[in-house]
Amino acid sequence: MRQHTMQFANFILRFGEKKFLLDYLDTVVIPAITSKKIVRRYGRKTKFKLVDTNIVRLESGDKPVFGVYGRLVKDTLLVRTQLLIEGDTLVKDESSMRSSPSSFFLLVINNHRLVYFPETPHAPDLKAFKATIQYFLDEEHRRYIRKLISTPIGAPFPRSVSEAYFENPAPTLEVVPLGGGKDLVEFLRQYKVLKKISLRVVRPNPELDGAEILGELVEYTKKLEADSSTLISESKGGLSVDAAIETAKDAIETGSVFVTTNGTDKLGNQLQGNNEKFIITRNLAAIPPDDSGTAAKMYDALKKLGDEQIVKVPSISLSKVNADFLEAQSLSE
């Protein structure tokens, strides 16, 4: 039985300086992710599309937890120009065929955590997911702005384009892979000389409780209204690997820091690391026959990582308005 490998990330979505995912949940975010019309094109032969998207209630009770799941499909045209035949003869042979590899995702709306796994070989990765969702959000946000402009607000004149954008800034998305645990330690232990470690802090989601060593940098980022801030430590003679492990663990745990490392391994080869090299993975076997069941198993895996204190999984209550909206959407599917 084939196993699938889940990855985990933090989905940081901001609208300007003071608004976040939940502020535009019903007007931009969910309409963008569940849209059947938006298509992101890449070159002349490739397009990305979200399919099979649905809202799911992951936990019930006084503090319900909701998620949105679906597939990111890369629909492309594979082209060949030559072929190796018997006798090791290379001949010209032009042919093409469509291919549509896919990945499955679950975005937990309450805490903005993302669980993601490739379903097929050559499936779109997290970078493709981020680029596609950003495009979909931009398209849906423009539609929302057009709607606001065409709707009077109690006066004989509709609001202007500049007013609409000022009150409702464009979305900016960061998808930060969550790393740590033994994968992080094993990777950093490969360094004989760790010459450089860089921490890039992006503007966090409101629930972030940053590590103490990053507290001031996070606050500076907020005060300066910067999209990101970077802390770089380097030494030609080599930084302490033990200290780097602790620093990287604390940084990555926040879900809002991109960590990069540079140096040489024990054989003198160049070795570079980043969140993708440290990303936490878990196997997903025996996939349920229905997608909602798959989403539930992915959520259970995320909660287990939180219970084991490998990653932070904040417990966040939704407003009644957002909870009612998501409940209605989940019932309507």
C-alpha positions as CSV (number, residue, x, y, z in Angstrom):
1,M,0.0,0.0,0.0
2,R,1.4,3.4,-1.0
3,Q,2.1,5.8,1.8
4,H,1.7,9.6,1.4
5,T,3.9,12.0,3.2
6,M,2.3,15.0,5.0
7,Q,4.0,18.3,5.4
8,F,2.9,21.0,7.9
9,A,3.1,24.8,7.5
10,N,1.7,28.1,8.9
11,F,-0.6,30.0,6.6
12,I,0.0,33.7,7.3
13,L,-2.6,35.9,5.4
14,R,-2.7,39.6,6.0
15,F,-4.8,42.4,4.5
16,G,-2.7,45.5,5.1
17,E,-1.4,46.2,8.6
18,K,-4.3,45.4,10.9
19,K,-6.6,42.8,9.1
20,F,-6.1,39.1,8.8
21,L,-7.7,35.9,7.3
22,L,-10.7,35.9,9.6
23,D,-11.6,39.5,8.8
24,Y,-12.3,38.6,5.1
25,L,-13.3,35.0,5.6
26,D,-16.7,35.2,4.0
27,T,-16.0,37.9,1.5
28,V,-12.6,36.9,0.0
29,V,-10.9,33.9,1.5
30,I,-13.5,31.1,1.3
31,P,-14.9,32.4,-2.1
32,A,-11.3,32.4,-3.5
33,I,-10.4,28.9,-2.3
34,T,-13.8,27.3,-3.3
35,S,-14.0,29.1,-6.7
36,K,-14.6,26.9,-9.6
37,K,-13.9,29.7,-12.1
38,I,-10.4,31.1,-11.2
39,V,-7.5,29.4,-13.0
40,R,-3.8,30.3,-12.6
41,R,-1.9,30.0,-15.8
42,Y,1.8,29.3,-16.0
43,G,3.3,29.7,-19.4
44,R,1.4,28.4,-22.4
45,K,1.0,24.7,-21.4
46,T,0.4,24.7,-17.7
47,K,-2.5,25.8,-15.5
48,F,-3.2,25.4,-11.8
49,K,-6.7,24.8,-10.4
50,L,-8.3,24.0,-7.1
51,V,-10.9,21.2,-7.2
52,D,-13.0,19.2,-4.7
53,T,-12.9,22.0,-2.2
54,N,-15.2,21.8,0.8
55,I,-15.7,23.2,4.3
56,V,-15.5,20.6,7.1
57,R,-16.3,20.7,10.8
58,L,-13.2,19.2,12.5
59,E,-14.4,19.6,16.1
60,S,-17.9,20.3,17.5
61,G,-19.0,21.7,20.8
62,D,-18.8,25.2,22.3
63,K,-15.6,26.0,20.4
64,P,-16.0,24.4,17.0
65,V,-13.0,24.0,14.7
66,F,-13.5,24.3,10.9
67,G,-11.2,23.6,8.0
68,V,-11.3,23.9,4.2
69,Y,-9.8,21.0,2.2
70,G,-9.3,20.3,-1.5
71,R,-6.9,19.5,-4.2
72,L,-4.4,21.6,-6.1
73,V,-4.1,20.2,-9.6
74,K,-1.3,21.0,-12.0
75,D,-2.8,20.5,-15.5
76,T,0.0,20.5,-18.0
77,L,1.1,19.2,-21.4
78,L,4.1,16.9,-21.4
79,V,6.1,17.0,-24.7
80,R,8.8,14.7,-26.0
81,T,11.0,15.4,-29.1
82,Q,13.1,12.2,-29.3
83,L,13.1,8.5,-28.2
84,L,15.7,5.9,-27.5
85,I,14.9,2.7,-29.4
86,E,16.5,-0.8,-29.6
87,G,20.2,-0.7,-30.4
88,D,20.6,2.5,-28.3
89,T,19.6,4.5,-31.3
90,L,18.2,8.0,-30.6
91,V,15.5,9.0,-33.1
92,K,13.3,12.1,-33.5
93,D,9.8,11.3,-32.3
94,E,7.6,14.1,-31.3
95,S,4.6,13.4,-29.1
96,S,2.6,15.0,-26.3
97,M,0.2,14.0,-23.6
98,R,-1.8,15.8,-20.9
99,S,-0.8,15.1,-17.3
100,S,-2.6,16.4,-14.1
101,P,-0.7,15.5,-10.9
102,S,-2.3,16.8,-7.7
103,S,-1.7,17.5,-4.0
104,F,-4.3,17.4,-1.2
105,F,-4.5,20.1,1.4
106,L,-6.3,21.0,4.7
107,L,-6.3,24.5,6.0
108,V,-7.5,24.7,9.6
109,I,-9.3,28.0,9.7
110,N,-9.2,28.6,13.4
111,N,-5.4,28.5,13.8
112,H,-4.2,29.0,10.2
113,R,-2.2,25.7,10.2
114,L,-1.8,23.9,6.8
115,V,-1.4,20.2,6.3
116,Y,-0.4,19.2,2.7
117,F,0.6,16.1,0.9
118,P,1.4,15.1,-2.8
119,E,-1.0,12.5,-4.1
120,T,1.0,11.7,-7.2
121,P,4.5,11.8,-8.6
122,H,5.4,15.3,-9.8
123,A,2.6,16.9,-7.7
124,P,2.7,20.6,-7.1
125,D,4.7,21.5,-4.0
126,L,4.1,24.1,-1.2
127,K,5.6,26.9,-3.3
128,A,3.2,26.2,-6.1
129,F,0.4,26.1,-3.5
130,K,1.4,29.5,-2.1
131,A,1.6,31.1,-5.6
132,T,-1.7,29.6,-6.6
133,I,-3.6,30.7,-3.5
134,Q,-2.1,34.2,-3.7
135,Y,-3.3,34.5,-7.3
136,F,-6.8,33.2,-6.3
137,L,-7.0,35.7,-3.4
138,D,-5.9,38.6,-5.6
139,E,-8.5,37.7,-8.2
140,E,-11.3,37.4,-5.5
141,H,-10.2,40.6,-3.8
142,R,-10.4,42.5,-7.0
143,R,-13.9,41.2,-7.5
144,Y,-14.8,42.2,-4.0
145,I,-13.4,45.8,-4.6
146,R,-15.5,46.0,-7.8
147,K,-18.6,45.0,-5.9
148,L,-17.9,47.7,-3.2
149,I,-17.4,50.4,-5.9
150,S,-20.6,49.6,-7.6
151,T,-22.6,49.6,-4.3
152,P,-23.6,52.9,-2.8
153,I,-23.0,53.3,1.0
154,G,-26.0,55.4,2.0
155,A,-25.1,58.2,-0.4
156,P,-26.0,59.0,-4.0
157,F,-22.4,58.4,-5.0
158,P,-20.5,55.0,-4.8
159,R,-17.1,55.0,-3.0
160,S,-14.0,55.5,-5.2
161,V,-11.5,52.9,-6.2
162,S,-8.8,54.5,-3.9
163,E,-11.2,54.6,-1.0
164,A,-12.2,50.9,-1.5
165,Y,-8.5,49.8,-1.6
166,F,-7.6,52.0,1.4
167,E,-10.3,50.5,3.5
168,N,-9.7,47.0,2.2
169,P,-6.0,46.4,1.4
170,A,-4.8,43.7,-1.0
171,P,-4.0,40.3,0.5
172,T,-0.4,39.2,1.1
173,L,0.3,35.5,1.8
174,E,3.3,33.7,3.4
175,V,3.3,29.9,3.7
176,V,6.0,29.0,6.3
177,P,7.0,25.3,6.5
178,L,7.0,24.1,10.1
179,G,10.2,22.3,11.1
180,G,12.0,21.0,14.1
181,G,12.5,17.7,16.0
182,K,15.1,15.2,15.0
183,D,15.1,16.2,11.3
184,L,16.3,19.7,12.2
185,V,18.9,18.4,14.6
186,E,20.2,15.7,12.2
187,F,20.6,18.2,9.4
188,L,22.5,20.8,11.5
189,R,24.7,18.1,12.9
190,Q,26.1,17.6,9.4
191,Y,28.0,21.0,9.6
192,K,31.6,20.9,10.4
193,V,31.8,24.7,10.0
194,L,28.5,26.6,10.2
195,K,29.4,30.0,8.8
196,K,26.0,31.7,8.7
197,I,22.5,31.5,10.1
198,S,19.8,33.9,9.0
199,L,16.4,34.4,10.6
200,R,13.7,36.2,8.5
201,V,10.7,37.1,10.5
202,V,7.5,37.8,8.6
203,R,4.6,39.7,10.0
204,P,2.8,37.0,12.1
205,N,-0.7,36.0,12.6
206,P,-2.4,37.6,15.6
207,E,-2.1,34.4,17.7
208,L,1.7,34.3,17.6
209,D,3.5,33.9,20.9
210,G,7.0,34.3,19.7
211,A,10.1,32.7,21.3
212,E,11.8,35.0,23.8
213,I,14.9,35.4,21.7
214,L,12.8,36.7,18.8
215,G,10.5,38.8,20.8
216,E,12.2,42.1,20.1
217,L,12.7,41.4,16.4
218,V,9.0,40.5,16.1
219,E,8.0,43.7,17.9
220,Y,10.4,45.8,15.7
221,T,8.8,44.2,12.6
222,K,5.3,45.2,13.9
223,K,6.3,48.8,14.9
224,L,8.0,49.5,11.7
225,E,5.1,48.0,9.8
226,A,7.6,46.0,7.8
227,D,6.6,42.9,5.9
228,S,9.7,41.2,7.3
229,S,12.9,41.7,9.2
230,T,16.1,39.7,9.1
231,L,18.7,38.8,11.8
232,I,22.0,37.5,10.4
233,S,24.8,35.9,12.5
234,E,28.0,34.8,10.8
235,S,31.5,33.7,11.6
236,K,34.2,32.5,9.2
237,G,35.6,30.3,11.9
238,G,32.2,28.7,12.5
239,L,29.2,29.4,14.8
240,S,28.2,27.0,17.6
241,V,26.1,24.2,16.1
242,D,24.5,23.5,19.5
243,A,23.4,27.1,19.9
244,A,22.3,27.2,16.3
245,I,20.1,24.1,16.9
246,E,18.4,25.8,19.9
247,T,18.0,29.1,18.0
248,A,16.6,27.4,14.9
249,K,14.2,25.3,17.0
250,D,12.8,28.3,18.8
251,A,12.5,30.3,15.6
252,I,10.8,27.7,13.5
253,E,8.4,26.9,16.4
254,T,6.8,30.3,16.0
255,G,5.7,29.4,12.5
256,S,6.6,32.9,11.3
257,V,10.4,32.6,10.7
258,F,12.3,31.5,7.6
259,V,15.6,30.0,8.7
260,T,18.5,29.6,6.4
261,T,22.0,28.2,7.2
262,N,25.2,28.0,5.2
263,G,28.6,26.3,5.8
264,T,30.5,23.2,5.0
265,D,30.0,19.6,6.0
266,K,32.6,17.1,7.4
267,L,33.9,16.4,3.8
268,G,34.3,20.1,3.1
269,N,31.3,20.3,0.7
270,Q,29.0,23.3,0.7
271,L,25.9,22.7,2.7
272,Q,22.8,25.0,2.7
273,G,19.7,24.6,4.8
274,N,16.2,26.2,5.0
275,N,12.7,25.5,6.4
276,E,12.1,23.0,3.5
277,K,15.1,21.0,4.6
278,F,13.9,21.0,8.2
279,I,10.2,20.5,7.5
280,I,8.3,18.1,9.7
281,T,6.8,15.2,7.9
282,R,4.5,12.3,8.9
283,N,3.3,9.3,6.9
284,L,-0.4,9.0,6.0
285,A,-1.3,5.4,5.3
286,A,-4.7,3.8,4.6
287,I,-6.4,6.9,3.2
288,P,-10.2,6.9,3.7
289,P,-12.4,6.6,0.7
290,D,-14.0,10.0,1.3
291,D,-12.1,13.3,1.3
292,S,-13.7,14.5,4.5
293,G,-12.3,11.4,6.2
294,T,-8.8,12.2,4.8
295,A,-9.1,15.8,6.2
296,A,-10.0,14.4,9.6
297,K,-7.0,12.1,9.7
298,M,-4.7,15.0,8.6
299,Y,-6.2,17.1,11.5
300,D,-5.6,14.3,13.9
301,A,-1.9,14.2,12.8
302,L,-1.6,17.9,13.4
303,K,-3.1,17.7,16.8
304,K,-0.8,14.9,17.8
305,L,2.2,17.1,16.8
306,G,0.8,19.7,19.1
307,D,0.2,17.3,22.0
308,E,3.8,16.1,21.6
309,Q,4.9,19.8,21.6
310,I,6.7,19.3,18.3
311,V,4.8,22.3,16.8
312,K,2.6,24.9,18.2
313,V,-1.1,24.3,17.5
314,P,-3.0,27.3,19.0
315,S,-6.5,26.9,20.2
316,I,-8.5,29.8,18.8
317,S,-12.2,30.4,19.0
318,L,-14.1,31.8,16.0
319,S,-16.5,34.7,16.3
320,K,-20.1,33.7,16.1
321,V,-20.5,35.3,12.7
322,N,-17.6,33.3,11.2
323,A,-18.7,30.1,13.0
324,D,-22.2,30.5,11.7
325,F,-21.0,31.2,8.2
326,L,-18.7,28.1,8.1
327,E,-21.5,25.9,9.6
328,A,-23.8,27.0,6.9
329,Q,-21.2,26.4,4.2
330,S,-20.4,22.9,5.6
331,L,-24.1,22.0,5.7
332,S,-24.6,23.2,2.1
333,E,-21.9,21.0,0.6
